[in-house]
Amino acid sequence: MWNHYYGLKLTEQDIQKGIHRNQVGGMWQEMRELQLKFMKEQGLKPEHELLDVGCGSLRGGIAFIDYLNEGKYSGLDINSSLIKAGQAEIKNANLNSKKPVLIVNDSFNFKPFNKKFDYAIAQSVFTHLPVNLIQKCLINIEHVMNPGGKFYATFFETKRKFDASPIHQPNSGGIITNIDRDPFHYHISLFKYLVKGSSLQMNYIGNWGHPRNQKMICFSKGKNSA
């Protein structure tokens, strides 16, 4: 499988010990605060519908659930163990009353949420995906975003468009990324190509304060799109 999250299995004891927090990259509090701060700066309000793609055990999700109004948070992940850990985090944070919706799905099928979204985020998701799965994510998310909606995603960047060599990502703590295996890096032109002809427009944001140097891009849905 393309990354280790797919087959990850956590026991009840693992979850009680908080092992899931390290499985999604650690930096639990730092990344939680960073994601919420960034999305609020982009205009996220409590009344907006938010989709958290690759929500994992809710490292960012807990902050979003706490901030958003009841029923406004939706999260999807491929791993049932991480979703179970996320449910435990919700309970521990006394946030069940916010009625977040969590779904396990490995094909970016967002239709079961049965709603459209104003904002979406995929933090440290594209960094673990081959290009065909990124394309599938973009195809499917186009259909569940409201006109004017924005989908933010992080990725490891390469400036070398025609070079298949591994890259030592600067300011990342020693992370080496690859063109053909996890963790992946991509040239920005790829994302422009993937949404060409769709109702999504890609905008490069770049640095947003990520401690491992992941860059940010935004896919905006046209305001006149259905």
C-alpha positions as CSV (number, residue, x, y, z in Angstrom):
1,M,0.0,0.0,0.0
2,W,1.1,3.6,-0.7
3,N,1.6,4.5,3.0
4,H,1.7,3.1,6.4
5,Y,-1.6,4.8,7.6
6,Y,-3.7,2.3,5.5
7,G,-2.8,-0.7,7.6
8,L,-2.2,0.9,11.0
9,K,-4.0,-0.8,13.8
10,L,-4.3,0.6,17.3
11,T,-5.6,-1.3,20.3
12,E,-7.8,0.2,23.0
13,Q,-4.7,0.3,25.2
14,D,-2.7,2.2,22.5
15,I,-5.4,4.8,22.3
16,Q,-5.6,5.2,26.1
17,K,-1.8,5.8,26.2
18,G,-2.1,8.4,23.4
19,I,0.1,6.5,21.0
20,H,-2.1,7.7,18.1
21,R,-0.8,11.2,18.6
22,N,2.7,10.2,17.5
23,Q,1.3,8.1,14.6
24,V,0.0,11.2,12.9
25,G,3.2,13.1,13.2
26,G,3.4,14.3,16.8
27,M,3.5,18.1,17.5
28,W,0.0,17.6,18.7
29,Q,-0.7,21.0,20.2
30,E,1.5,23.0,17.8
31,M,-0.2,21.6,14.7
32,R,-3.6,21.9,16.2
33,E,-3.1,25.6,16.9
34,L,-1.5,26.3,13.6
35,Q,-4.3,24.7,11.5
36,L,-7.0,26.6,13.3
37,K,-5.1,29.9,13.2
38,F,-4.5,29.5,9.5
39,M,-8.1,28.6,8.6
40,K,-9.5,31.5,10.6
41,E,-7.1,33.8,8.8
42,Q,-8.6,32.4,5.5
43,G,-12.1,33.4,6.7
44,L,-13.4,30.3,8.4
45,K,-16.3,31.2,10.7
46,P,-18.2,29.1,13.3
47,E,-21.2,28.9,11.0
48,H,-19.3,27.4,8.0
49,E,-19.3,23.8,6.9
50,L,-15.8,22.3,7.2
51,L,-14.5,19.1,5.6
52,D,-11.3,17.7,7.1
53,V,-9.8,15.3,4.6
54,G,-7.4,12.7,6.2
55,C,-8.5,13.9,9.6
56,G,-6.7,11.0,11.4
57,S,-7.1,11.1,15.1
58,L,-8.2,14.7,15.0
59,R,-5.0,16.5,15.7
60,G,-6.5,19.6,14.1
61,G,-10.0,18.3,14.3
62,I,-10.5,18.9,18.0
63,A,-9.7,22.6,17.6
64,F,-12.0,22.9,14.6
65,I,-14.9,21.1,16.4
66,D,-14.5,23.3,19.4
67,Y,-14.5,26.4,17.2
68,L,-17.3,25.5,14.8
69,N,-21.0,25.5,15.5
70,E,-22.8,22.2,16.2
71,G,-22.8,19.8,13.3
72,K,-20.4,21.9,11.1
73,Y,-17.4,19.6,11.3
74,S,-17.0,16.5,9.0
75,G,-13.9,14.3,9.0
76,L,-12.8,11.5,6.7
77,D,-9.9,9.1,7.0
78,I,-8.8,5.7,5.6
79,N,-7.9,4.3,9.0
80,S,-10.6,3.0,11.3
81,S,-8.2,2.9,14.3
82,L,-7.3,6.6,13.9
83,I,-11.0,7.5,13.7
84,K,-11.7,5.5,16.8
85,A,-8.8,7.4,18.5
86,G,-10.4,10.6,17.3
87,Q,-13.7,9.7,18.8
88,A,-11.9,9.1,22.1
89,E,-10.3,12.6,21.8
90,I,-13.8,14.1,21.2
91,K,-15.1,12.4,24.4
92,N,-12.1,13.5,26.4
93,A,-12.5,17.1,25.3
94,N,-16.2,17.0,26.1
95,L,-17.2,17.9,22.5
96,N,-19.7,15.2,21.7
97,S,-22.4,17.8,21.9
98,K,-21.0,19.5,18.8
99,K,-22.1,16.4,16.9
100,P,-19.1,16.0,14.5
101,V,-19.4,13.4,11.8
102,L,-16.5,11.0,11.2
103,I,-16.4,8.6,8.3
104,V,-13.9,5.8,7.4
105,N,-13.3,5.7,3.6
106,D,-10.3,4.9,1.4
107,S,-11.6,6.3,-1.9
108,F,-12.3,10.0,-1.1
109,N,-16.0,9.4,-1.3
110,F,-17.5,12.5,0.3
111,K,-21.1,11.8,-0.7
112,P,-22.1,10.0,2.5
113,F,-21.8,13.3,4.4
114,N,-24.8,14.4,2.3
115,K,-23.9,18.1,2.4
116,K,-21.8,20.8,0.6
117,F,-18.8,22.5,2.2
118,D,-17.6,26.1,2.5
119,Y,-14.1,25.1,3.5
120,A,-12.0,21.9,3.4
121,I,-8.4,21.1,4.5
122,A,-6.0,18.2,3.8
123,Q,-3.1,18.8,6.1
124,S,-0.2,16.4,5.5
125,V,-2.3,14.2,3.2
126,F,-0.9,14.9,-0.3
127,T,2.5,14.3,1.1
128,H,1.7,10.6,1.5
129,L,-0.2,10.1,-1.8
130,P,0.7,9.2,-5.4
131,V,-0.6,11.6,-8.0
132,N,-3.5,9.4,-9.2
133,L,-5.0,9.5,-5.7
134,I,-4.5,13.2,-5.4
135,Q,-6.4,13.5,-8.7
136,K,-9.2,11.4,-7.4
137,C,-9.5,13.5,-4.3
138,L,-9.7,16.7,-6.4
139,I,-12.3,15.2,-8.7
140,N,-14.5,14.2,-5.8
141,I,-14.1,17.3,-3.7
142,E,-15.1,19.5,-6.6
143,H,-18.6,18.0,-6.4
144,V,-19.1,18.7,-2.6
145,M,-17.7,22.3,-2.4
146,N,-20.1,25.2,-2.4
147,P,-19.6,27.9,-5.1
148,G,-16.8,30.1,-3.8
149,G,-15.7,27.3,-1.4
150,K,-12.0,26.8,-0.7
151,F,-10.0,23.6,-0.3
152,Y,-6.5,24.0,1.3
153,A,-3.9,21.3,1.0
154,T,-0.3,20.9,2.0
155,F,2.5,19.3,0.0
156,F,6.2,18.9,-0.1
157,E,7.6,21.0,-3.0
158,T,10.2,20.4,-5.6
159,K,11.5,23.2,-7.8
160,R,13.1,20.6,-10.1
161,K,10.4,19.7,-12.6
162,F,12.4,17.1,-14.5
163,D,14.5,15.5,-11.8
164,A,13.7,12.2,-10.2
165,S,16.3,12.4,-7.4
166,P,15.2,12.4,-3.8
167,I,15.2,15.7,-2.1
168,H,16.4,16.7,1.4
169,Q,13.6,19.1,2.3
170,P,15.1,22.2,3.9
171,N,14.0,23.2,7.4
172,S,12.1,19.9,7.8
173,G,14.1,18.1,10.4
174,G,15.9,15.9,7.9
175,I,12.9,14.7,5.8
176,I,13.8,13.2,2.5
177,T,11.0,13.2,-0.1
178,N,10.6,11.2,-3.4
179,I,8.9,11.3,-6.7
180,D,7.7,7.7,-6.5
181,R,7.2,6.8,-2.9
182,D,6.1,8.1,0.5
183,P,6.8,10.8,1.4
184,F,6.2,12.4,-2.0
185,H,7.1,15.7,-3.4
186,Y,5.5,17.5,-6.3
187,H,6.2,20.5,-8.6
188,I,3.5,23.2,-8.4
189,S,2.7,22.9,-12.1
190,L,1.2,19.4,-11.4
191,F,-1.6,20.8,-9.4
192,K,-2.5,23.3,-12.0
193,Y,-2.7,20.5,-14.6
194,L,-4.9,18.3,-12.4
195,V,-7.6,21.0,-12.1
196,K,-7.4,22.3,-15.6
197,G,-10.9,22.2,-17.2
198,S,-12.6,21.9,-13.8
199,S,-14.4,24.5,-11.7
200,L,-11.5,24.6,-9.4
201,Q,-8.7,27.1,-9.6
202,M,-5.3,26.5,-7.9
203,N,-3.5,29.2,-6.0
204,Y,-0.1,28.8,-4.5
205,I,0.2,30.1,-0.9
206,G,3.6,28.6,-0.1
207,N,4.9,29.1,3.4
208,W,2.3,29.1,6.2
209,G,4.4,28.3,9.2
210,H,4.5,24.5,9.0
211,P,7.4,23.2,11.2
212,R,8.4,20.6,8.6
213,N,8.3,23.0,5.6
214,Q,5.2,21.7,3.9
215,K,3.8,24.3,1.5
216,M,0.2,25.3,1.2
217,I,-2.0,25.5,-1.9
218,C,-5.6,26.5,-2.3
219,F,-8.2,25.1,-4.7
220,S,-11.1,27.6,-5.0
221,K,-14.4,26.7,-6.6
222,G,-15.9,29.2,-9.0
223,K,-18.6,31.3,-7.5
224,N,-20.9,30.7,-10.5
225,S,-20.3,26.9,-10.5
226,A,-23.0,24.4,-9.6
